[in-house]
Amino acid sequence: MPTSMASRTRTSARSTSRLVTTQPTTCSTGTQAPDVDRERWPFGSRRPPPPGLGSGAVRRCNPASQALMAMMPMPAFTFIPVISSHSGSLFAIEAQRTSQGIPDPTAALQLRPVPLISPLGDVIDALNALAAGSQTRLIWRLNLADSSSDNARLLEQAQDLLAQASLEPEQLILCLTNTAPALAEEPALALIAKLRELGYLFATQDQTLGSLWLRLLHEQAPDLIGIDPFLTRGLDQDPRKRLLLTHRARLAQSLGIKVWAREIANEAILRICQDIGCDLLSGEALAAAETDASRLASSYPQVIDQRKMRRRDDTDPAPVRAQLEQLPTLSIDAPMQQVFDLFRQHVEQSYFPILANSGRPLGLLQERDIKRFIYSSYGRELLANRALKKTLTDFLRPCPIVDINAPAELILEVYAASDHPPGVIVTEDSKYHGFLSQGALLRLIEQQNLASAREQNPLTGLPGNRQILEFITKILQLTDCNRALVYFDFDHFKPFNDRYGFRHGDRMIQLFGDLLRKSLLTENAFVGHIGGDDFFSGFEQIDEAKLLQIINKLLGDFTHSAESLYDAVDRERGYIEAPSRGSLERQQLPLIRCSAAALLLPADYQHPDEIESITRRMAALKKEAKASATGLATLRL
């Protein structure tokens, strides 16, 4: 059969399954409700009946309701691309249902809302037309407040629609929401377990689920967590939001859950979300929502360009790739005889990854779970007997899954949070890419420790010169925010070190390093230790007034804390007697203070290649800071 004819046949069958009858709705008066408008949808199928009135469903209504039904707008959709932060490819399409006029027609009619499968069918039509054999996914909202029977019917019909469209269940990501003031948790968890059994993926947005969200994280970890747009709105202007998003993302990823940053409004917010490590991105800064799904691109190169420009060493996948093992895999539909053959061919291997038909890893098959069948009389024959309906699903064991671009530190956190699995499955663009055994993870730890020892200052544990230069290079490439670079240096440190000894001198340096780290923890700042009594900090987004407030407080706190390292006599008189530099004569020298040279880079400063000039200017500005009464000098470029 020609492709176009097959497509029309499939669409026709699907439409038939959704539109049970074309008879008009019957009202209690015996009159007929207005017929449903059957004009064409922008994505190729016919309009469904109004919300709450399934195709051909019989509802009781009064004459006043008839008038409202005639006024009700038909639902429309916008399609929002959800993009992989790592590859720039289209990960999924979020379908949002919109309407004009009455915001909630079912509430106006006082009808109990039921899941409306016809719109879902139309969106699946659009997805099928767009996918063209690819593994594009659809994000569709599922309201847990609806009764269990309604949601069960929705899932059954969704299964039929996906099968008719030759799509896999995992291509439908059900985004769990809740509109009920009090949600019954046990039925909701039972429904989510059913989703897993049927092969669906699901996402959550924790602000709608209440206490159920924590139980989900523990008992049925979702595949995606959608970040509340409150955190992404104004993220580039609010350091506290960045801190909250960083911790939220880290928690989710350590549990093996992808983080989806939504409603990204500009490039500055996009850059921050990528720096934090969000896995999925959507919003106007990447691509506008479309009313026609076919207009969505399959890849978004600007995401990759931003990522390459801002890649950090800890997200370089090369060390992870070097440790990957390429294990033989099994499809979830593989017959048990194939399992026996695989263990016989690879006698040294005691486990194999199990994959969905799309290549997405599901977990591990471990030899110990089928050993009692292998070594018992007729055990193999029993497993291979199709009448017993034993499949790989019965032996599937969970295994932590990470992306190839995840930092080594996060990979180790994910493994540590698991129940001693034999290793970690590694994916690339959500498909199986390899396996990290326990030995490979130990080698990663060793490499990470060596790299940290090379890069960090051994006295303070702060990043060293190479990382400082990398930060300056990166910050000079930014053109959409006010930036600042600050050089710190102690005054009168050598006389103190000569008088009290190098151990006291080390304590003074550690004291400032701790203050610097704590003071700038919530300020979206980078801190580094150049060496000796020289330190550095950099800010990606800050205004001049706030910068000066932060630095002045830091300098004052250090001056006050440094006095505790002097003896009582020197502290009381406010100076020490010691030879000054280049002279053997004893002089009265002030107690230690710190000077700061702050270089301000406004948003319109665009000279990414002037790193040598920048460092020279900071060195010259440091002399001005030492000569000033406050110990602070600033220069705006």
C-alpha angles and dihedrals in degrees: 000000000000115000095243092050091049090050091051091048092050092048091048092051091048093049089050092053091052099041102054094176138353094219113128120252115270120227130202091255091062092247123118124252116238112283116255116257108250100194118142121274119230090246096054110264132093125272116266124228119273118291113282093022110091120205108292092352118153114231131176112233139160128231092264089056090052090061091049091049091054090053096046114114119231114246119261131191141222120202117215119193115230107204132201110245090209103048105017090231126135105267099178145337119241110213113205119190115222134177139181127230114010107041095203111021093176090057090049090053092043089232122148105254114239128186108274109219097183095073089047089052091052091050090049087053088055092046092050092051092048098042097059091184096324126119098249112158132215123219110210126175119242116193110217089197090074115096119272092246092053092050092044089054090048091053093048092051091044089054090053093047093049092047092050089050092049090240127140120243090239088065087072112073109192111211106209116223135165132210098173118105089225119026121206100232102196096056089044092053090047089053092049090050087053089052089056092048092052092049101251123144118223139200133199138205103203097210092074101045103058116194091352088075093070092048089051091054090052103037108021108017109203122234093233136023115204111215113231108254087230087077096048097044107094091356091144090059101042121065092187091059089051090053092049092048092048093055093042092051093046092051093051095045093048086059091051095255123138116236118225116199109202136198096020102183105186144010094263091059090043090054093050093048090052091047090052089051104246109175099209131035137192136165145091093296089067106031137337121247115261132211089208113058092203090069092066116105122233093224137023111209094187089071091056092045091055092046095050091049092052104034113143124211092244091060095049104122094205096094091048093047090052091059098044120121119207103220124185110258137211128218114234087239094052114129117245092247089064088053091055091047092051094052090047092052093047105038092164092059120084099181140032132195116249117216136197117236089265092058094255111141116242102180142284137304108215123200093228090064094060098029093099089058095044095052099038126088110275089354094131092046091051093051092045091050106104091203090071090055095218110163137170089266088072091059100037114130123195117248129183113260125202136175120251089239095056115116114258089242091058092047090055091047091052091051093046091052091056130084099261099286119181090254146310129294113227123209135190117205088350094303127110111273106164147305133269111209124205090262091052090051091053090052090050090053091051092049091048093051092049092048091050091050091052097046104037127075105250094219101051103015090231123136115278136225099291093054091045091055090047090053092050090049091051096046093050088060093059116098105171105067144043111263136189137197119198128193117199125198132169122241118221093004097137095058089049091049092048093049101042100028135245095287090062088044090055090050090053091052092047090049092057092043090055093047091048092051095046096043094053099036094104097033100080089246136148117224128193142170114232092187140280109009095339119106137174138206132180133195126204098192121019139121122234097248094054092044092055091047092053095046095046091051091048092051092047093049091050094049090052095045094045091063090070090069093061123082119254095261096053091042092052096051095039098231143061130229111233140130112277123226113291093010137083094204115107114242137181105256125187122246117269120285131168126241123207130203110198120196113196119208112191121207092260093056103105113171106123094169099056099089093126091050090049094053091048091051091050091052091051092046090053090065090056091050092053090051094049124093093233096043091236129109127175134194126188114207 
